[in-house]
Amino acid sequence: MSIGTKMVKGFNWPIIAFFGITTAGAIVGAPLYVRHFGVSLSEILLCLFFVVATGLSITVGYHRLYAHSSFRANRFVRFLVLFFGAAAFEQSTLTWSSGHRDHHRYVDTELDPYSIKKGFWYAHIGWMTLWKQNPDYNNVKDLLKDKLLMHQHNYYVLWGFTAGVLIPVLLGALTGHALGALVFSVCVRLTFVYHATFCINSVCHSFGKATYDVDATAKDHWFAAVLTNGEGYHNFHHRFPTDYRNGVRWYHWDPSKWVITFLEKIRFAEGLKRTSLTQILRAHLAAQKTLASRSLGRTEVHSRARRILDWNYGLLEKKLHEWETHLAKSRVSGLRASHELEAKARAAFESRRRRWILWTSRVTAFSRTALNSRPAPGNAVS
């Protein structure tokens, strides 16, 4: 039986030394290098390539492919994400996935390896530098069967050094910029990528919007999504962890989703797991109802408003269920009549939803007005 990752308090000196050296190379080394040698286009492009390749290998590979099994990929794709994922120096895929599964299973408890309840900096980097982890691999038994993944795990230092240091420096040497590659494609790139990744554990569990689960510490944060190839829509991810998407709206910045979709188009990936639109809508509407209801006070007027809110939500749920039923029937039958019924049911739901949005906005405005109109304690009429 899995007991989760065991955290042992104590300085993790190898990690501290690694972070210290690479951070110093980025903060101190990069400005000195630019001052003495300038920076060439080839150095910038090489750095950008490794930022994108390693970042996507963490989000597409470590996270969505392996930790959550959100899709299946062929051997070539698996090798690429294992190779460049090792170059990110964020542990082996097996260790990373085990810890991440524990995070979802035990979120915000003592068994959560990077629980935000222990503080912002603990969740960001403290859990790796001031603690040592002893993973329990019982929660990744499916990954133990992957020979390529296990080779990366067993020879992780070799994989990481080759992919993350040796290759970029050799590529830089081909253009006469080996030192520049070490500074930018290794130190600067690593510092940016791992702090961007760590923001998901810290920033996205502290700031942002609870779109689908109002009680979760995980939040949707658009800027974190920009930094992490779409991982910042964290409230959605914790509500629907197996979905291969994090940003489900067309305008959500989620390059990881786009890469996976492209891989499916060229038949390099399959079995993409998608949460249905109606499930997503149901979670979103439930969150709206909870927020509106909690904004109301305990007076008789507020109680009546809450009853009307519940009544409207019941009607909305009914219309959503009807649309969901007709949608399932139309997909099975494929008949034109079924599609027409589905379209009518959807239109009825959207109409009721517009009324719901109007009503919840009025409830919120009403609760704010009632709160602001309360007399100050010192001015209360006796």
Phi, psi and omega in degrees: 000134182286135178246005178087173179291126179275124181258123180246121183291135180156148181299128177265083190299321177301318179292317179300315180296318181296311178299319181297315182293312182292322178293319177296321177298326180280312186282320182261313185294318183297311178298321179295319180296314180298321181296320184271326187240348187075190178219134183265163178298321181296325179292319179295314181295321179296318178297314180298321178300314182287330174298312182291313184296315181286321179298314179292328178293329175286312185286312180284316187271289183306312189278297190277324180283310188265309184294322184247356180050045183285344177198173176244146182228156179285174187296325181296314179296318180298320178296315182300314182289330176289321182292304182284337174293321175297326180294342178281347179053050176244039182080169177289163180300320182296312181294316179300312183294321179297313179296322182289323176294323175296322179301315180288321183290322185243027189311132176068017175247180180297336181271357175284117185301326180231056182294130178292341179295342179266006176116153182300311185285332173298312181294329183284305186215342183298326182295340178263328186267326184256002179222155175246140184253135172242093185295148172253107188278012177294339181271003178231037181299330178295328181280337180296341181276350182273108185296320180294317178297319181291329176294318177298320180295313184289332181237043188298319180299319179295314178300312183296314182294319180295309184284325188263342181234303186298309183299310179297323179292319178295319177295323176293324180295330180297335178254011178078023182228052181298315180295320178298321177295321178297318182289309188270309185282347176250293188291306181296314181299314180298315181300317179292311186294315183285330175287325175299315178298316182295337178299333179296322180284331184256295183299312185284356171251011180232323186230153177122200187242133176269087188281326188239341179215101188290340182266356180279144174286337178294133183231157173274122182227111189296323183289324175297327177295321178297320182289334191237027177058037174102000184284350186288348177277070195276333176294318175299316184297319179288333177282324181228071190294337183270355179291135181288348178259151166250316174265110187266342177281154183297331183268359178289133179283103182215073179302330179298318177298317182294321178296315180296318177299317178297318178298325176293320181299322181266011175064033173264349179217155180205173176066034180295127182269125181234132172283136183294153180301321182292324176296317180296315179298318181299318179294318181295316181293322178297322178295318178298318180297316181298315180296316180296317181295320181289340180284344182275149179275202185245015178284170179296323178296316178295323179296320177295319178297322180293322178295320177294322177299314179297321180296314178297321179294323177297317177297319179296317178298320179298315180294323178293319178296319179296317178296317180300319180295312180293327178296317179295319180294320181293326180289326180283312185279320182073007182282150181297320180299321179294320179295323179293319177295321179296318179296320178293318180296321179294318179298320178295320178296314182297323178296313178294326179293321177298321176294322179297315179298318178297316182293315180296325178294323178292321178297315180297316179296320180296316181294323179292319179297317180296322180292318182287337182272357177295136179291147178296149183307322183285342182254009182298140179279127181273000000 
